[in-house]
């Protein structure tokens, strides 16, 4: 049985609704996990579920519409450097590393 693999795909805003408040960031990530291989129907369904869920949140917060960007897969982890400002908060933890799926 194949282990669960973690992925994310980028979403980019096409425009913002005109408000006096913050309308969201220019892009965001839709994270998802699946055992399916890249390109299978199960994989595509998991990816689309994540895109639709996160995209709907961003549209309700100020995006007009969005485009789907690149897909990335988790390839490992790297420890937090002692010289990093994040070390004080993340002592002893590691950050995931991702590579683009082509």
Number of C-alpha atoms within 10 A of each C-alpha: 4 8 8 10 14 16 21 22 21 17 22 18 20 12 14 19 16 11 8 6 9 11 18 16 13 13 16 17 20 20 18 18 16 18 14 16 12 14 8 9 11 14 17 15 12 16 21 15 14 19 23 12 11 17 23 14 12 23 18 13 16 19 23 15 16 20 12 15 14 12 19 19 19 16 13 11 12 10 13 18 14 12 8 9 10 11 15 11 9 15 12 11 12 14 11 11 12 16 12 13 12 7
